[in-house]
Amino acid sequence: MMSLSRKAQGVTPSATLAISAKAKAMQAEGHDVIGFGAGEPDFDTPENIKDAAKAALDAGYTKYTPASGAPDLKAAVAARYERTHGIPYGADQVVVSCGGKHALYNIFQAICDPGDEVIFAAPYWVSYPEMVKLADGVPVAVSTSAADNYTLSADAIAAHLTDKTKAVIINSPSNPTGTMYTREQLEGIADLALERGFCVISDEIYDEMVFEGSSFESIATLRPGMDKQTLIINAVSKTYSMTGWRVGWTVGPADVVKAMGGIQSHSTSNPTSIAQAAALEAITGPQDAVPMMLSAFQTRRDAISKLLAEIPGVTYAKPEGAFYIFPDFSAHFTGDIKGSNDLAIHLLDTVQVALVPGGAFGDDRCARLSYATSMDNIEAGVERIARALA
């Protein structure tokens, strides 16, 4: 019988698969399931972007591009960061990948030797620890709480640094919490990185989805030379509602970017040529759809926050960006409900509400709800949750 590699056996399966499969099966059977699981905007891709893809097809733009991305798209990404970050990146400092997830995977393959450690906050995006393990690295998840706004201080990072620390991941705004790092926090982390020599991976996938009262800061801009120790991840996925187009990128030091391009040349080769043409239009074309989606998400954030606050025992850190909220339901863990997975099954069985257990993100007290859904679903779904918990 064929055997699996130790690496494959070491990857933790998603704790949400059974619940997701059950929710889909219930929907197929005609049950009225309200889903809060979607990690993608519920808006269509803007028309100008779809038109650019159609024009690329008609023009025969259907062949290979360079493995690390089309030159015009790489130049546009570099120009975006010079415009927004004030750093004169060159096209040779950009590699375009098959989504932000692929960009992160390539980073860990490029920088990690066996045993190298990568530090990040828990709760974390579900793929961080698995990607690090697939690169033979060691994930180091540092627990945070709502009182910390689910963010890491420089002191917390310093307490976990060893001679094997290769990188620290910063995700702001965060998936799953929607919380953000302050400028002061990022400056402290930048000072520590420059002093101790570790790399910062800045996951900026939600940088355009920041609500009123908060502001986005990239750690690469906050200290002289910090751009040379920072790898920035982003994509068109969330900002332009293009999750299925699979175009993301890394911006950073040219030697790391070149290594990532070499790895990519032996795995996927280039991202889809037509999707790259669409991404170019997304970055350089009209931006009207971005504030429209942001306004809708802020209205929904306010609504779901108010409704959850009315449920006794449920607490959360108020999201400052993205489209997630991460409430702590542990006051309701009793009897057969011993953790977030039990809670998710209970809510699906009793009131037909699907959410993502917090254990998958490294915090079993909580669950992630995406408000990338209609106001009707938000109101009805939270009412059902309140009824089930009561």
N, C-alpha and C positions, 0 to 999 in steps of 0.2 A: 504494500500500500504506500502511496506517495505521502511523504511527511512534510509538514510545514517547517519553515525556518524559525529559529528562536525569536528573530526580530518580529516576524508576523504573529507569533504566539504571544509576544509581549505587548501587543497593541490592545488596549482596553476597548471592547465593543461599546457602542453608544448605549447608555442607559435609557435613552428615550425611544429606541426603535420599537419596542413592544407596544408602548403607549401610542406612538404615531401610527403603527400598523392597525391597532385596535380602533383608533379614531376614524381612520380611513374606511375600515370595514363597516363601522357603524353608519358612516355617511352613505356608503354604497347601498346599505340596507334601508335607507330612507330616514334614518334618525336625524333629528335637528341638532347637530353638534356645532357648538361655537368654538372656534379655534383661536387660541392666543399664541400659537407656536411659530408663526411665520417670521423668519429672519430676513424679510425683504419688503420693500415698499409695495403697497397694493395699488399703485398707480401704473399706468401703461408707460412704456418708453416714449419720450417726446417724439412728435411726428418728424421734426427736422432730422433727428438721429436715424429713425427708420428710413427716411428718404435717402440719407447718405449711404446706407447699406444697399438699398435698391439701386442707386446710381453706380455703386462699386460693382455690383453684379452685372449691370448692363455694360459697364466698361471693361468687363473681363478681368476684374481684379480678383482672380480666383487661384492664383499660383502661390508658391512659397514666397514669404518675405524672409529677411535675415532671421536667424533663429532667436535673436534677442529682441526682435521687434522691428517694425518698419521705421526707417530713418525719420520720416516726417512726424510720426507719432512720438518718437523718442524726443525729437526737438521740441514738440509742443508740450510734452510733460516737463522737460527742463525749463522751458519758458514760464510754465505755470508756477514753478517753485521760485524762480527768480522774481516773478511778480508778487507772489503771496508771502514768500519767506525772505526775500531780499538777498538770497544766496545765488551767485552766478554759476549754477550747475551747467555742465555741458552734456550733450547727448551721449557721450561716452560714460556718463555717470548714471544712466538709466537703462534698466532692462525691463522689457514688457513681457508679462507672463500670462498664463491662463487663469486670471482672477487673482485677487489678493491672497487667497489661501495658497495658491501655487507659488506666489512670490515668497511667502513665509517659509514654505517647505524648502524652496531653493536656498534661502538664507541659511537655514540650519544645516543643510547638506554642505554648504560652502564654508561655514565657519567652525563647525563642531568636530573635534576629535573625540574618540572614545573616552568617556568619563568627564568631559567638559560639562559644566553646570550652567543652566539658564534660569534666572530668577524672574518670577512674575507674581502679581497679586492674585490671591484667591478671595472672591470668585474670579474666574478666568474664562476666556473663550475656550470652548471644549477641545479644540484641536491643538492648543499650545503644548500640553504635556505629551500628546501622542506624536506630534511632529518632532519634538526634541528627542524622544526615545527612538524614533525611526532613523535619526541621524547619529545614533549611539551616544547621545548626550544624556544628561541627568536633569530632569525637571525639578526645580525647587520652588514650590508654591508656598507663599507667605500669607498666612491668614490675615484678613482685614475684617472690619465691621462697618455697620452703618455710621457709627460714631466717627470713624476715619474717613467717611464718604467713600469707603471701599477703595482707598488709594494707599500707596506705599510712600512712607517718608524716607528721606535719605538715611536716617538712623536705622530704620527697619531693614533697609537694603544692606547697610554696612554690617549689621549683626549677622547677616547670612553670607557675606563674602568669604570666599576661600581662595586658595591658590589655583583652584580649578574653575573659578567663575569666568565664563567667556562673555556673557551678555545679560542684560536686564531688559525685559519687555515692558513698555509703557503703552497702554491702550486708553486713549482719552479723546472723545467720549467713549465710555466702556460698553462692551457687550459682555455680560448681561445686565449691568446695573444702570447704565445711562449717566453715571457720575463722571466728573472731570477732575483732573489735577489743576491746582492753582499755579500761577506763574512762580510763586515763591517755592513751592514744592519742586517744580521742574528745575529751577535754578540750583537748589540744593543737590538734586540728583546729578545735574550736569557737573557741578563742582566735584562731586564724589567720583564720577566717571573719569574726569580729567586727571584726578589725583591717583586713582587706582588702576586706570587703563582698561576698563571693561567697555564693551560695545553696548550702545543703547539701540534697541529695535523699537522704533516709534510707529505703532500701528494706528494710522490716522484715517482709517476707512470712513469714519463719521465726521471728518473735520468740517464739512459744510452743514452738518445737522446739529447746530448749537442754538439753544433757545435764548430769548431775551433775558438779560441779566447775567449771562455768562459769556466768556470769550475764549476762543481757541488759541493756544500757544503751542508752537512746535519746539521741542527741546533743542533741536538742531540750531536754532537761531539765538539762543539765550547766552551763550558764552563764545568768545573767539576760539575757533578751532573745534567747537563741538560738532560741527557738520562733518568733520573728518572721522568722528567716532560714532556717527548716527546713521542707521539705515532706516529710511522712511518707506513705509508700505501704504499704498492706497490703490484705488480702483474706481472704475465708473459704476460699479455695481449698485451702491446705495444712493449716491448723490443723484444719479440720473435714472434710477429705477431700471438698471440693466443687468440684473443678477445673472440671467441666463446667457448673456453675451460672452461672459468669461474673459474679461480683459482687466488686468491689474498691473501694477508696476512696483519696482523698487528704485529709490534714488539714494545714492550714497557714494562712498569712495570708489574710484574707478577700478581698483584692483579686485575688490570684492564683487562688484557688478560684472566685471569680465569673467570671473570664476563662475558666477551664477549663470551667465550666458552659455558658458561651456557645458555646464551640467545640463542645462535646458536643451542644448543641441543634441544630447544623447537620450533625452526622455521624450518630451512632447514636440521638439522643434518649435516653430513659431506659433503664437496664438492665431486663430482663424483670421485670414486676411480681411474678410468682409467685416468681421467684428472690429478689427483694428481701424478700418475706415469709419465705422460708426463711432468708435471711441474718439477719433480725431475730431469729428464734428461735435461730439459732446463737450470736449474740452475747449474748442475754439469757437463754437457757434453760439447762438442765443442762449442765455442762461435763465430765461423767464420761468421755466418749470421748477427750478431749484427753490426759490423763495415761496412759491405756491405750495410745494410739498412740505416745506419746513413749517409754514403757517398752519397747515392742517395737522401736522404731527404735534405742534405745540398745543393746539386746541384739544386734541385727544389726550395729550399728557395731562393737561389740567383736569380734564373730565375723569380719567381713570384714577388719578391721584386722589381726587375728592371722594370718589365712590369707595375706594379701598380704605381710606381713612375712617370711613363710617362703620367699618366692620370691627367690632371689639377684638382686641388682641393682635391685630395685623399692623405691622409697622414697616417702614421702608425709608430709604434715602431718596429724596426727590430727584428725579432724573433732570440733568442739565442739557442733555443732547441725545442723539440716536433715537430709537423708538421702542425702548424697553423699560420696564419697571420690574424690580426684583424684591417683592415683598417677603417679609419674614412671617411665616405661618406657624412657627414652632409652638406658639401658645395653644394651638389646636391639635397638637400631636397627642393622641390619647387612644387607648384600646388597641385596635388593629392598625391604627395610623401611627407608625413609629418614625417616619421620615418623609422626605419630599416625594419619593416614588410612590409610597402608599397613598399619600395625599392625592397625587395626580390620578391614580387608578380610581380612588374613591370619587373624585369629582367627575371623572368621565362616566363611571357607572351610575352615579346617582342623579346628576344634573346635566350630563352631556356637555361638559366643558373640558376642553383639552388645553393644558399648559405644559411647560417644560420643567421637570424636576430640577431643583437647584443642586442636587448632588452631582449632576453631570457637569456643573460649573465649579465644583469644589466647595459648595456650601449647602449642606443638607437641610438647613433650617428654612430655606427659601425656595421660591419657584420663579421662573421667568415668564412674564407676560409681555407679548409684543402688542403694541397698540397700532400696528400697521394693518388696521381693519376699520370697519365702519363704526360710527358713533352708536348706531343701533346695536351692533354686536357688543361694543364696550358696555353699554348700559345693561343690556339683557344678560351678558355673560357675568358681570360682577354681581348682579342681583342674584343669579343662580349660585355663585360661589358663596355669597352671604347666607343664602337659604341653607345650603349644604352644611356650612360651618355652624350655623345656629342649631 
